[in-house]
Amino acid sequence: MSDFLEVVRTRRSVRTYTDQPLDSEQVIALLKPVLVAPTSKGKDSVEFIVVDNKEILERLSVVKPRFGTLIAGAALAVVVCGRMDVSDVWIEDAAIAASTLLLSSENLNLGACWVQIRERNQADGTPAALAVKEMFNLETYQEPLCVVAIGHKGQHPAPHDMDNVKWERVRIVE
Ligand SMILES: Cc1cc2nc3c(=O)[nH]c(=O)nc-3n(C[C@H](O)[C@H](O)[C@H](O)COP(=O)(O)O)c2cc1C
């Protein structure tokens, strides 16, 4: 349990990465926890596109102006897609998977950042999701929620202060 708390405490959004690539064992270790994350009715409505090709990472980084450019510097990007044909709550399923991937990254001492795609636009005002779907030849029912950029940490944001969490966000009903 203390390991879990340490991962939660130290996980921060890391937006710069070193040039060191990830090896295949690291990629497998990253994804295993994600593939057992909960999905509604156990329908496994989430699919993942894993990219380490620098040219594709560059192209992916311009899909989301400004807040997506960090993808270009990552060693790996995982496009988290929901299957709309499989589940009516694919967004929730995909968000849990992406969140698990962030924690899995920190567990391996890798830096990661969620880049939102759903409901975000490209520079020309067209949906970022459309560009991602075209880039990877996705089916109409495969919907990208976000890209999780991952790499060896190039910055070390301060861990969360667990003694000063915002308890005012919690209402206890007796
Ligand atoms: C739904 C969601 C969308 C996000 N989108 C982006 C994004 O597009 N680009 C980015 O740099 N960070 C993005 N983030 C990261 C948040 O900015 C970050 O989690 C938040 O500021 C808290 O900081 P921390 O992750 O270091 O605790 C996103 C996070 C979530 C949960």
The ligand as an SDF file (V2000), in Angstrom:
LIG
                    3D

 31 33  0  0  0  0  0  0  0  0999 V2000
   -8.5910   15.3620  -18.9100 C   0  0  0  0  0  0  0  0  0  0  0  0
   -7.1900   15.9600  -18.8740 C   0  0  0  0  0  0  0  0  0  0  0  0
   -6.7420   16.6840  -19.9650 C   0  0  0  0  0  0  0  0  0  0  0  0
   -5.4370   17.1950  -19.9780 C   0  0  0  0  0  0  0  0  0  0  0  0
   -4.9660   17.8060  -21.1060 N   0  0  0  0  0  0  0  0  0  0  0  0
   -3.6960   18.2410  -21.1460 C   0  0  0  0  0  0  0  0  0  0  0  0
   -3.1450   18.7370  -22.3670 C   0  0  0  0  0  0  0  0  0  0  0  0
   -3.7850   18.7400  -23.4170 O   0  0  0  0  0  0  0  0  0  0  0  0
   -1.8570   19.1820  -22.3420 N   0  0  0  0  0  0  0  0  0  0  0  0
   -1.1010   19.1730  -21.1960 C   0  0  0  0  0  0  0  0  0  0  0  0
    0.0570   19.6100  -21.2440 O   0  0  0  0  0  0  0  0  0  0  0  0
   -1.5990   18.6880  -20.0160 N   0  0  0  0  0  0  0  0  0  0  0  0
   -2.8480   18.2110  -19.9770 C   0  0  0  0  0  0  0  0  0  0  0  0
   -3.3500   17.6430  -18.8110 N   0  0  0  0  0  0  0  0  0  0  0  0
   -2.5240   17.6070  -17.5960 C   0  0  0  0  0  0  0  0  0  0  0  0
   -3.0600   18.5840  -16.5200 C   0  0  0  0  0  0  0  0  0  0  0  0
   -2.7630   19.8990  -16.9290 O   0  0  0  0  0  0  0  0  0  0  0  0
   -2.4150   18.2400  -15.1790 C   0  0  0  0  0  0  0  0  0  0  0  0
   -2.7740   16.9340  -14.8100 O   0  0  0  0  0  0  0  0  0  0  0  0
   -2.8680   19.2010  -14.0710 C   0  0  0  0  0  0  0  0  0  0  0  0
   -2.3860   20.5020  -14.3100 O   0  0  0  0  0  0  0  0  0  0  0  0
   -2.3840   18.7610  -12.6720 C   0  0  0  0  0  0  0  0  0  0  0  0
   -0.9660   18.6540  -12.6270 O   0  0  0  0  0  0  0  0  0  0  0  0
   -0.2140   17.2650  -12.2780 P   0  0  0  0  0  0  0  0  0  0  0  0
   -0.6240   16.2530  -13.3280 O   0  0  0  0  0  0  0  0  0  0  0  0
    1.2460   17.5950  -12.3350 O   0  0  0  0  0  0  0  0  0  0  0  0
   -0.6550   16.8240  -10.9130 O   0  0  0  0  0  0  0  0  0  0  0  0
   -4.6150   17.0740  -18.8210 C   0  0  0  0  0  0  0  0  0  0  0  0
   -5.0870   16.3430  -17.7130 C   0  0  0  0  0  0  0  0  0  0  0  0
   -6.3440   15.7760  -17.7470 C   0  0  0  0  0  0  0  0  0  0  0  0
   -6.8160   14.9360  -16.5660 C   0  0  0  0  0  0  0  0  0  0  0  0
  1  2  1  0
  2  3  1  0
  2 30  2  0
  3  4  2  0
  4  5  1  0
  4 28  1  0
  5  6  2  0
  6  7  1  0
  6 13  1  0
  7  8  2  0
  7  9  1  0
  9 10  1  0
 10 11  2  0
 10 12  1  0
 12 13  2  0
 13 14  1  0
 14 15  1  0
 14 28  1  0
 15 16  1  0
 16 17  1  0
 16 18  1  0
 18 19  1  0
 18 20  1  0
 20 21  1  0
 20 22  1  0
 22 23  1  0
 23 24  1  0
 24 25  2  0
 24 26  1  0
 24 27  1  0
 28 29  2  0
 29 30  1  0
 30 31  1  0
M  END
$$$$
